[in-house]
Amino acid sequence: MPKNPELRKVWEQRIADYRKSGQTQVNWCKENQWSIHQFKYWLRKIENPINNQGKSTKWASVTLEDHSQTVENSLRIEISGISI
């Protein structure tokens, strides 16, 4: 649930008004004295509610191998079993 549902409703109405206007985002924001950055923030937030929910972190496992015979200050890149 949004932290401030009233503010969300206000922005939903503003975005509906913008869509009805037929204007570009920049022109509509200038005419209504809204920040384009704030407008785009709310547009994203309202159009993509799933992307704005808490995201879980996914971890990748890493396996370290002992390369004690490597030369100091060297770089080794291995991709799909190919080493450079």
C-alpha positions in Angstrom: 0.0 0.0 0.0 1.3 3.5 -0.8 2.6 5.5 2.1 0.3 8.4 1.1 -2.8 7.1 -0.8 -4.3 10.6 -1.0 -1.2 11.9 -2.8 -1.3 8.9 -5.2 -4.9 9.7 -6.0 -4.0 13.3 -6.7 -1.3 12.2 -9.1 -3.5 9.6 -10.8 -5.9 12.5 -11.6 -3.1 14.7 -12.8 -1.9 12.0 -15.1 -5.4 11.4 -16.4 -5.7 15.1 -17.1 -2.4 15.1 -18.9 -3.5 12.2 -21.2 -6.8 14.0 -22.0 -4.9 17.2 -22.9 -3.1 15.7 -25.9 0.0 17.8 -25.0 3.5 16.6 -24.6 4.6 15.9 -21.0 6.9 19.0 -21.0 4.3 21.4 -22.3 1.6 20.0 -19.9 4.0 20.3 -16.9 4.9 23.9 -17.9 1.3 24.9 -18.3 0.4 23.4 -14.9 3.5 24.4 -13.2 4.7 20.9 -12.3 8.2 19.7 -12.4 8.7 17.3 -15.3 11.0 15.1 -13.1 8.2 14.8 -10.4 5.7 14.1 -13.2 7.8 11.3 -14.7 8.5 9.9 -11.2 4.7 9.6 -10.5 4.0 8.4 -14.0 6.5 5.5 -13.6 5.2 4.8 -10.1 1.5 4.6 -11.2 2.1 2.8 -14.5 4.5 0.1 -13.1 3.3 -0.6 -9.6 4.9 -4.1 -9.6 8.4 -2.5 -10.3 7.9 -0.2 -7.3 7.2 -2.9 -4.7 10.0 -4.2 -2.5 12.5 -6.0 -4.6 14.3 -9.0 -3.2 18.0 -9.4 -3.6 19.2 -12.4 -5.5 22.7 -13.7 -4.8 25.0 -15.5 -7.1 27.4 -18.1 -5.8 31.1 -17.6 -6.5 33.7 -20.4 -6.4 37.3 -19.4 -5.8 40.1 -21.6 -7.0 43.7 -21.6 -5.7 45.9 -20.0 -8.4 49.0 -19.7 -6.2 51.3 -20.0 -9.3 49.9 -16.8 -10.9 52.2 -13.9 -11.7 51.9 -10.8 -9.6 50.1 -7.9 -11.3 48.5 -10.2 -13.9 44.9 -10.6 -15.0 43.3 -13.8 -15.9 39.8 -14.0 -17.5 37.9 -17.2 -17.8 34.7 -17.6 -19.6 33.0 -20.9 -20.3 36.3 -22.8 -19.7 38.4 -20.5 -22.0 41.2 -18.5 -20.2 42.9 -15.4 -21.4 
